[in-house]
Amino acid sequence: MQFAHLADTHMGYRQYGLTERETDFFEVFDQAIEEIISERPDFAIHSGDLFEYSRPPTRALLTAQHGILKLKEAKIPIYAIAGNHDVVMRKNALPPQILYKDFGLKLISPNNPFYVIDDVFIGGSPYTSKYHSKALIERLESIEKSSQNYEKRILVLHQGIDRYIPYEYELKIGDVPQSFNYCAFGHIHERVVDDFGAGKLAYPGSTEIWRSNEVEGYKKNGKGFYLVDISGDIPEIENINLKLPREFIKKTILASKLQEELSRINQYISSLQEKPILMVTVEGGNFNRSEVYETLNQTLSDSCLTVRPNYHPTTIESEPNPFENGKEALNIKKMIEHNLKDFNSEKVNQLATGLLKELSDGDFKTAQTIAQNFYEDLYDH
């Protein structure tokens, strides 16, 4: 018996405020549906974050409806849970997936914690915050008990586990029941497959690049979903890769060779069908960030969908110590670094001092870019 396992499609996400990126997420979802149908699995599982928002835009709702109806026509039932982005933070509120009950989607929820298809147990729980982890553990114990009489058992969750994200988890690995043949997780956007208990624990990852820090993982492992065969004692898992609509390009260039490097980048971009997203880091020596920013935009704005610059000058002009030689002037930069030293984060220091410089110079556009890059680099779920 085979099934498709996907998660974190985040439809409705307008990345960088660009309608083109919102469309990209829709296109990848449509592609995933077509690939699932072509593989002809017995059923599909979506492990949460079908949408970016608990109140999705109309186009996202219609795209999901179209895909679920296509699965129904192909006689491929789909089982789903709500992820943290799908959850409405209101008591007894229902996630948007409930809209597709009559279109073939079977929602796994506290009221319907499991389903059985051809003697395969499919049970799980929607996303639960770390503040309610005790209730989630009790729910998992109940689900495990209900699954005991079935030969094949699948657990569906949308949670971060301490083994994979030590500082942002909601569930400890020791609290996950080990009796299931396959633990179909969502929430982490990188692909993960581990031996676990009686079978496998897997995250298929997001179907699109949701944050810039996913680019390296995408280039290494691809984006898409899993095709899982649970006929044997141990599940067999196949990566099904999707073709993303546009490239994410990450480049580090030297300020001293700026024009030469930009010319090379433009030459490569000219061979692409769709405008890429370019994340470029300029480093080396002292340089005027405002001038570099203008050069980047003048050279690349027409060929790229968006340019996301970052700056790493390797030398900084020395500044006099305000407390030496009787000088009374204050060095604000060093004061900030001193006060932030307890954060033990070089990135936080760079953010604060970088904003100080650009805002002091009146370069609000560069300051905004620095702040955006900082928050996009955080592992935000």
DAKAQUI-V256545 format. One line per field, one symbol per residue. burial: I if it has 16 or more other C-alpha atoms within 10 Angstrom, else O. A space follows every 10 residues. Layout:
burial: ???
This chain:
burial: OIIIIIIIII IIIIIOOOOO IIIIIIIIII IIIOIIIOOI IIIIIIIIII IIIIIIOOOI IOIIIOIIII IIOOOIIIII IIIIIIIIOO OOOIIIIIOI OOIIIIIIIO OOIIIOOOOI IIIIIIIIOO OOOOOIIOII OOIIOOIOOO OIIIIIIIII IOOOOOOOII IIOOOIIIII IIIIIIIIII IOOOOIOIII IIIIIIIIII IIOIIOOIOO OIIIIIIIII OOOOIOIOOI OIOIIOIIIO OOIIIOOOOO IIOOIOOOIO OOOOIIIIII IIIOOOIOIO OIIOOIIOOI OOIIIIIIII IIIOOOOOOO OOOOOOOOOO OOOOOOIOOO OOOOOOOOIO IIIIIIOIOO OOOOOIIOOI OOIOOOOOOO O
